[in-house]
Amino acid sequence: MVNRKKRLQKGIESIEKQIKIHEEKLKKAEEEDNIELASYYKKEIEAKKKDKDEKKRLLKKGG
């Protein structure tokens, strides 16, 4: 149980880092008027946020 909590917490931290990286790439894509790439990063960020929320939910539930 403890291992699962640690793994979920590490997963959440990892996802948060990935979201930050994607947000930076999104900003760059928007600055370069690369609409398709910006759209891709927006979708990726949303998917990662959902993953993070799911892991947080599992963590609250008790692992």
ABEGO torsion letter per residue (X at the ends): XAAAAAAAAAAAAAAAAAAAAAAAAAAAAAAAGBAAAAAAAAAAAAAAAAAAAAAAAAAAAGX
